[in-house]
């Protein structure tokens, strides 16, 4: 089973560059807060590694 984070990343990669996403675009994965938190954590982790 894919995690919410994996589903979000997959959806973003399928759309390609130039697409603007809103929290509502990920509402089908659960509560908006549930969808945003893993993405924010991934972004922060990536920044620390750079």
C-alpha positions as CSV (number, residue, x, y, z in Angstrom):
1,X,0.0,0.0,0.0
2,X,1.3,3.4,-1.0
3,X,1.8,6.1,1.7
4,X,0.0,9.4,1.3
5,X,3.4,10.9,0.6
6,X,4.1,8.5,-2.2
7,X,0.7,9.2,-3.7
8,X,1.2,12.9,-3.6
9,X,4.7,12.7,-5.3
10,X,3.3,10.3,-7.9
11,X,0.4,12.7,-8.8
12,X,2.9,15.6,-9.1
13,X,5.3,13.7,-11.3
14,X,2.4,12.6,-13.6
15,X,1.4,16.2,-14.3
16,X,4.9,17.4,-15.0
17,X,6.3,20.9,-14.8
18,X,4.3,24.0,-14.8
19,X,1.2,22.7,-13.0
20,X,0.1,24.6,-9.9
21,X,-1.3,22.5,-7.1
22,X,-3.6,23.6,-4.4
23,X,-4.4,21.7,-1.2
24,X,-7.8,20.8,-2.7
25,X,-6.0,18.8,-5.4
26,X,-5.0,16.3,-2.8
27,X,-8.2,16.2,-0.8
28,X,-9.0,12.8,-2.1
29,X,-6.1,11.4,0.0
30,X,-7.8,12.5,3.2
31,X,-8.0,15.6,5.2
32,X,-6.1,18.5,3.6
33,X,-3.8,18.7,6.6
34,X,-3.0,15.0,6.3
35,X,-2.0,15.5,2.6
36,X,0.1,18.6,3.2
37,X,2.2,17.5,6.2
38,X,4.1,14.7,4.5
39,X,4.9,17.0,1.6
40,X,6.2,19.7,3.9
41,X,8.3,17.2,5.8
42,X,9.8,15.9,2.5
43,X,10.6,19.5,1.4
44,X,12.3,20.3,4.7
45,X,14.3,17.0,4.7
46,X,15.5,17.7,1.2
47,X,16.6,21.3,2.1
48,X,18.6,19.9,5.0
49,X,20.4,17.4,2.8
50,X,21.4,20.1,0.2
